[in-house]
């Protein structure tokens, strides 16, 4: 089942393209009219919650100091050197095994690592 994704501003545009090609409804913080580059983390969390999107990020600030994990599902990439196509493939593999609501209700982030491949 495809995911509804919000990619944090640190993610590459090509990741969004690959996710879309795999059938996921994908937005990037930098292209959302209500957000844009430099958006406050609290605004990103509120948008993801309101729009029922999973947040894809490399930024561990979303894991501490915020209530993000209790409000939105987080797909966290601990290694920002993973190529975008591989990251999209990891996301797609997670989608094949887990539905979006399970991730949203989970109190820990799902880590985007090659262990999923």
matplotlib code that plots the C-alpha trace (Angstrom):
import matplotlib.pyplot as plt

x = [0.0, 1.5, 2.5, 1.7, 5.1, 6.5, 10.2, 12.2, 14.1, 17.5, 16.3, 17.2, 14.6, 15.5, 14.3, 10.9, 10.9, 11.8, 9.2, 6.5, 7.6, 7.1, 3.5, 3.9, 2.1, 5.1, 5.6, 8.8, 8.9, 10.7, 7.9, 4.8, 3.2, 2.4, 6.1, 9.1, 12.8, 13.8, 10.4, 10.3, 10.2, 6.9, 5.3, 6.6, 5.2, 1.8, 1.6, 2.5, -0.1, -2.8, -2.2, -1.6, 1.8, 4.8, 7.9, 11.1, 14.1, 17.8, 17.4, 17.5, 16.1, 12.7, 13.5, 14.2, 12.9, 9.6, 6.4, 6.7, 6.8, 3.5, 1.9, 3.3, 5.1, 8.8, 10.9, 14.4, 17.5, 20.6, 23.0, 22.5, 25.0, 22.5, 21.7, 18.2, 17.1, 18.2, 16.3, 13.2, 13.5, 13.8, 10.7, 8.8, 9.9, 8.6, 5.3, 5.1, 5.4, 3.8, 0.8, 1.0, -1.2, 1.0, 4.0, 2.0, 1.0, 4.5, 6.3, 9.7, 11.0, 11.3, 15.0, 15.7, 18.6, 19.7, 18.6, 15.2, 16.6]
y = [0.0, 3.4, 5.8, 9.5, 11.1, 14.5, 14.7, 17.0, 19.9, 18.1, 15.3, 15.4, 16.2, 12.9, 11.0, 12.5, 11.6, 8.0, 7.7, 9.1, 6.6, 3.8, 5.0, 7.0, 10.3, 12.5, 16.1, 17.9, 20.6, 23.0, 22.8, 22.9, 26.4, 26.3, 25.4, 26.0, 26.1, 27.0, 26.0, 25.5, 21.8, 22.4, 23.6, 20.6, 18.3, 20.0, 19.9, 16.2, 15.4, 17.5, 16.0, 12.5, 12.1, 10.2, 12.3, 11.2, 12.9, 12.6, 15.2, 13.6, 16.8, 15.2, 12.3, 14.4, 17.6, 17.4, 15.4, 14.3, 10.5, 10.7, 12.7, 11.5, 8.5, 9.0, 7.3, 8.1, 7.8, 7.5, 7.6, 10.5, 9.0, 6.3, 7.0, 8.4, 5.4, 3.0, 5.0, 5.0, 1.2, 0.9, 3.0, 0.9, -2.3, -1.0, -0.2, -3.8, -5.0, -2.3, 0.0, 3.7, 3.7, 1.2, 3.5, 6.5, 4.7, 3.4, 5.3, 4.8, 5.8, 3.3, 3.4, 3.5, 1.1, -1.5, -4.2, -3.8, -4.9]
z = [0.0, -1.0, 1.7, 2.0, 2.6, 3.6, 2.9, 5.2, 3.5, 3.8, 1.5, -2.2, -4.9, -6.6, -3.6, -4.0, -7.7, -7.0, -4.3, -6.7, -9.4, -6.9, -6.3, -3.1, -2.6, -1.9, -1.0, 0.0, 2.8, 0.4, -2.2, 0.1, 0.0, 3.8, 4.6, 2.5, 3.2, 6.7, 8.2, 11.9, 13.0, 14.9, 11.7, 9.8, 12.4, 12.5, 8.7, 8.6, 11.3, 9.6, 6.2, 7.6, 6.1, 7.3, 7.8, 6.1, 7.6, 8.4, 11.2, 14.6, 16.1, 15.2, 17.6, 20.7, 22.0, 20.1, 20.4, 16.8, 17.5, 19.3, 16.5, 13.2, 11.9, 11.2, 8.6, 9.9, 7.8, 10.0, 7.1, 4.7, 2.3, 1.1, -2.5, -3.1, -5.3, -2.5, 0.1, -2.0, -2.4, 1.4, 1.9, -0.7, 1.0, 4.3, 2.6, 1.4, 5.0, 7.1, 6.7, 7.2, 10.3, 12.1, 11.5, 12.7, 15.9, 16.6, 19.3, 17.7, 14.3, 11.5, 10.5, 6.7, 6.6, 4.1, 6.6, 4.9, 1.5]

ax = plt.figure().add_subplot(projection="3d")
ax.plot(x, y, z, "-o")
ax.set_aspect("equal")
plt.show()
